Amino acid sequence: MTAKKILVVNNDLDTMSLIQQLLETNGYKVKYSGNRNEVIELLDGFKPDLLLIDILQMGILKKDRLASLQQQMPILMMTGYNHYADAPVLSPDAFIKKPFTLEELISAIEKLLSKKS
């Protein structure tokens, strides 16, 4: 079985690196970035199965691109906020509230990817 690919978009390199290590240990292929141009290149070249994005990074992609992405893959939004009503641009497929455990993250990812299959 081919490993599912996840693109993590966040501006905190330590967080992204930790998430990458944890997800790769669980059999996922992971790329990450917080740079607009690099994210666009990764979306086109890496072709992720799921987008894991921090709520504060939603502006990194234009509204029409996000809407298009949501048709292609599930979007899991990470947030430290208690209320999601202010989520910019679109409603993601699911939210995961920081801080979260590895088990919570894996469970949310598996749930979204199983809906896509």
N, C-alpha and C positions, 0 to 999 in steps of 0.2 A: 504494500500500500504506500502511495506517495505521501510524504509529509505535507500537511497543510501549511500554507504560508501566511504569516501575519506581519503587517506593517504597523509599527508603533510610532506615533507622532506625539512628541513631547519636547519641551525645551530644556528639560533636566537630564543631562547626559548620564548622571549616576543612576537615576530611576530607569532610564531606557536600557542601560547596560544590564542592570539587575533583572529587569523583566525579560530581556533577551536570554540571559543565562537560564533563568527559571523555565521559560517556555521551551528552549532548546533541549533542556534536560527532560522535558515531557514530550519530546518527539516532534516539535514544530520547527519550521524554518522561519527565522525572524530577521527582519531588517528594521532599522530605526533611523529617524532623523527629526530635526526640528527646523530644518531649512526648507523654505518654500520650493526652490528649484530642485533640490534633491528629492523631496517628497514626490513631486510630479514625475521625475525620472524613475523613481522606484515604483510608482503606481503603474507606469507604462512598461517598465522592463522586468521588474520582479513579479508583477501580476499577483498580488496577495489575494488570499481567500477571505481575509477579514482585516478590517481597519480598526485598530485600537488607538483612540485619539483622546488627548487631554482636552477638556472643555475650553481651556484658554487658548488652545491651538486651532480651534475651528476656523478662525479667520485666515489660516495659512492657505486654504483652498477657496476658490470662488464658489459662490452659491450654486451656479449651474453645474460645476464640476462635482460638488458634493451630492447634488441630486442625482446626477448620472452614476456616481459611485454607489449610491444606495441601491440602485437598480441592479448593480453587478455583484455586490458583496454586502454582508452584514457590517454594520458600524457599531462598535462598542465604545461608549464614551466614558472616560475616567473623569471623576470630579471630586472635589473636596467640599462642594456646596451641598447644603441640605435640600435646596429647592432647585428643580431642573427647569422651571418655567422660563428661565432666562437663557436657556441653551440657544446660542445663536444659530441662525440659518436653517437648521432642520432638526427634526426629532430623530435621534439615533434609534437603532433597533433595540438597544439596551444601555443601561447605565451601570457603572460599578463605582461605588463610593470609596474614596480614599479615607483612611488606609484600608487596604483589603488584604486578605490572606491569599497565598498561592492557590489554595483549594477553591476559594471564591472566584478567582480569576479563571482558573481552568474550567470550573463548572459553567461560568458565563460564556466562555469561548465555545466549549463543547455544545452547549445548548443552541447557540446561534449557528454554528456550523452544521449541526444536525438538521436544523430547519432548512438550510440551503440545499442539502443533499436530496 
